[in-house]
């Protein structure tokens, strides 16, 4: 938790605007359950909720506070599908498997919105669409191919390419050459969503313990988890730590890379819709992506910039501001009222790492798609625990390779790669 805890969650717009959540007890003593879940973000909460709904007794352990990892600090963008688009899935897996994966990605969207509705989670959800703004003229070529693949192969008619003029009508920025619009996208308040899932899990019988960091996990017979003040023995376990996995499970740590992201929220704007029309979620096509949207109270929430050392910038607002003003020069003097950061995890293939080691399941490495996919992951892990593993097997089959050099060398090699792609962005 060390690095993430120094990235200013308490200074985030989300922490300032989510209702205070009563803190759960710390785990003490010896406990038993059918399922022990490690991690109180979207993946852990969905896994716990789905398992409890299937009749399992569930204990969830969170090292800090619920939702204070990536789940409560992210950009809030609901982007349907996977980090790899339809064209890339077809090229890699063929049309049949690509369609299966695409359908699972769309189910993740339905499960997320279904959970919000079923549990009456007030999280400022908007589903007016997601726009990828083209940073280079050549981006229009792949965008057109993607729209054709979505409609022709995936039978998804909700995406199309926008001209430069159409993009400018939706996004008051001179920085872009067109765009790719997906009507299935949207955005939400990520911390409100996480806390709503936690409330639903508790109401379904999940025992939630906070400030209860897992210090060891043993899988010789079922799953045994030890914390500083207690232990849990269970039939099944779920590792849902994502970028904060650290050394808890070395056998899979080399498959994911923690990456820091930095976000700001401005003062409320006089005319938010003049900046971003239709309450869209927006990201750009740069490899080091910028992503932004309007909050429910009319602030620009903007994430952007790259940094290749483990230490956060001393001044996050000053770090992010140049990226804001490049896209929106008219905001050069806007007041930044909140700034924070957080860790997410990526994989070599940019597809998630979902699998099991005996009775210990795991899901992580969403590579920027971590708002919608966890609902699917939680459902599929619970299905596998209940004995139905077909969909789990599909997701496990797309496991990414280990980073070259494993966990020990992934960081310096990743830095070299990011520097190269960042240079390509600039050129």
ABEGO torsion letter per residue (X at the ends): XAAAAAAGAAABAAAAABBBBBBBBBBBEBBBBABBBBEABAAAAAAAAAAAAAGBBBBBBBABBBGABAAAABAGBBBBEBABBAAAAAAAAEAAAAAAAAAAAAAAAAAAAAAAAAAGBBAGBBBAEBBBBBABAAAAAAAAAAAAAAAAAAGBAABBBBBAAAAAAABBBAABAEBBBBAABEBBBAAAAAAAAAAAAAAAGBBBBBGBBBABBBAABEBBBBBAABBBBBABBBBBAEAAAEAABAAAAAABBBBBBBBBBBBBBABAAAABBGGBBBBBABABBBBBBBBAAGBBBBBBEBBABABBBABAAAAAAAAAAAABAAAAABBBABBBBBBBBBBAAGBBBBBBBEABBBBBGAGGAAAAAAAAAAAAAAAAAAGBAAAAAAAAAABBBBBBGEAAAAAAAAAAAAAAAAAAAAX
